[in-house]
Amino acid sequence: MSTVKADTVQPKDFATDLTLGASGDTVTVAADSININKVQDKGGNTLWDYSTGEFVSTQKEFASQNLKLLSTAVASGSSSVSFTTGIDSTYDVYVFKFINMNPATDAVNFTFQVSTNGGSTYNTTLTSTAFRTYHRENDAAASLDYVSGEDQAQGTSYQILAYGIGNDSDQCAVGELHLFSPASTVYVKPWYATTNRYFYSGSGDGTGESFFAGYFNTTTALNAIDFKMGSGTFDGTIKMYGLL
């Protein structure tokens, strides 16, 4: 075995490929890491960019199959939080994660709606289903049941995602919403959500897990989404991710 030692290895001619090994060979790099600024395929498509530390190719066959963080919105005494850009045909699924949603008003609902006109209006027709499980701190009651007051049948109101959230400094709601193929002009737009909340009740505070699902009954592309409490303002963080 021969050993070649050099500080720099370059191709013989400018702007030509440097080939290590022949077809079928295994090339081994005996080191802990390869330090490069950018990884590209033969066609020049960027697969990995050092500046972001992420797969950045817009071509789905090369992009990461993991969640890609697209946007973060921090609410601080906000009446609503909207995402009006970035919802398009790039991703098959959009995931929204709710972190420590704390309302200013006691026993209030966290809700959402979508738009087909960039956020000018949020009143897209939807049908939904809802069930929940809860347990009070005082152990006075626990239940698993369908909640007809939290669903809609061809409604245009904001859809409840978390019911009766307490507004104490340590009370909040968390969860996530999955929205499928919002840019489709062929199919309706299915979605589902799961949330957990610290709820307020005169009969005893407690924890409640809620499960929602439904569809926006339109074949027009969705391009914006809005989150708000049933009344008053709120604090919290909402992150939007894309999933191929």
N, C-alpha and C positions, 0 to 999 in steps of 0.2 A: 504494500500500500504506500502510495506517495502522498506527501503533504505539501500543500501550496500555502504559503503565508504572504498576505498582502494587506495593506490598509484599505485599498479600494480596488474593486473589480469592475471593469467597464466593458461594453461590447466593442468589437473591433471597429465598427463603423458607427457614426453618429446616428441617433434616432432609430436604431435597430434593436431587436430583442436580444436579451442575454439569456441563453438557455443553459439550465443546469440539468445534466443528465439527458438520457434519450428516452423515447417513448417506452413505457413499461418499467423504467428504473424507479427505485425509491431513493429520494434525496433526503438525507437526515441532517438536521441542524442541531449540533450538540451544544445547546445553550438553553437558558431558562426563558428567553424571549427573543422575538424578532421585532426590532424597533423601526417602524416605518410610519410615514405620515398618512398614506392612503392606500387602500387595497382596491384594485380594479380587476374586472374580468377581461378576457381577450378583446371584447368589443368596446372597452373603454368605459363600461358602466361602473360607477363607484359602488362598492359593496360596504366599505367601512371607512369612516372619516375620523381621523385622530382628533380633530377640533371639537367634535361632538361626542365621541365615544359611543356612537350608535351606528347601526345599519341605516343607511340613508338612501339607498336606491329606490327610485319611484317605480321600478319594475317589480311586480309582486313575486316573480320567481326568484328574485335575489334578496328581497327584503326580509327583515327579521319577522318571525312568526309570533313574537311576543308582543305584549301591549306596548304601544309607543305613546308616551305622554305628549299630547298636542297643545294643551293649554291648562293653566291654573287660574282660578278666580278666587280671590279672598274677599269674603263679605265682612264688613265691619259697620254695623248699624245700617245695613243695606235693605232697601225695600224689595229688591229682586237681583238675581244674577242671570245674565244672558250670555249665550255663546252664539254669535252671529256670523262667525267665519270658521272655516275649517271643516264644516260638515258637508261632504260632497261624495263623489264616487271613488275617492282614493281608498277608502276602507270599507270592508263588508259589514263591520260591526263597530259601533261607537259605544264606549263604556264610560259612564259618569260615576265617580266615587264621591260620596258625601262624607265629610269629616267634621265631627263636632258642630253640628248645626244647632245653635242655641238661640231661641227666639226671645224677643223683648216682651212679647205678650204670653201670658200663661195659658196652658192647655190649648195650643194652636196647632194647626195642621201644616205640614210641609208638602208643597204641591209642585206640579210642572205642567207645561203645555209646549207645543211645537208650532212652527210657522213654515209656510210655504213661500213667504214673500220677504225673507231676510229679516224678520222680526218686526215688521210693521204691525202685524196682528198675530195674536196667539189664540186661535179658536178652532183648531182643526178637529173635525168630527172623530170621535173615538168610542170604542166599546171595550170595557175592561171587566175584570173579575178580581175579587179581593177576599183573602181570608187571613186570620191572625191567630196567634197564641199569646197569652199574657199570664203574668203572675204578680200579685201584689206583694209589697214588702212585708205587710202585716200577716201574710199567708191567709187572708180572709177569702180570697177568690183566685181561681186559676181556670183558664178555659182555652179551648181550640174551637173556632167557629168561623162560618162564613159571615162576611160583613156587607150586607146589601147597601148600607149607607155610604160605603166607600168605593162603590163601582159606578159605572156609567153604561147606558145603552144608547148609542148614537148621540152622545152628549158632546158639547163644545166647551164645557167648563174646564178649569184646571183640575188635573187628576191628583188625588191624594196619594202621597208616598209614605207619610208617617203621621199618625193621628195623635192629637192631644199632648204635644211635647211640653214638658215643664220648662219654666224660664228661670229657675234658680241657677246660680253661677256654675253649679256642677251638673246640670241637666242638659241633655243634648240628644240628637238623633244621628245615626250613621247608617251607611248602606251603599248600594250601587244600583244603577239602572243600565240595562243593555238595550240598545236601539239597533235594529237590523235593517240594512240596505236602505238608508234614508233617501238616497239619490235615485232609487228605482222609479221608473215611469211606467212600470208594468204591474207591480204588485202593491198591495197594501203594506203598511209598515209595522210589523210585529215588534213588541217590546216586552220585557219583564223586569221586575225590580224586587229587591229584598232589602228591608230596613229594620233596624232595631232602635227603639226609643226608650228614654226614661220619661214615662208619662205622668202627668198630674191628674189626680182625681180626689174628690172630697171623701171618697170611700177608702182611700189609701193609694199612695203612689206605687209605681211598680215598673217592671220591664215588659215590653211588648215587641214581639217579632211579627212583622207583616209581610205578606207575599202578594204581589200584584202582577197581573199580566194583561195583555190586550193588544189591540192594533189600532193604528190611525187609518181610518177608512178613506184613503185617498191614493190615487196613483200618480199624483203630482209629487215631485221631489220635495223633501223636507230640507231646509237649509238653516234653521235656527231653533234654539230651544231656550226656555226660560224657566227659572226656579224661583219660588217665593213662598212665604208663609201665607196662611189664610188671612191674616191681618198683622199689621205691625212690621217691624224690621227684624233683622237677625244677623248673627255673626256665624262664621264658619268658612270652610274651604271646600270647593268643588273642583275636581280634576277631570279633564276630558282626555280619554285615550282612544287610539285607533287600533283595531285588530283586523288583520287581513283574513 
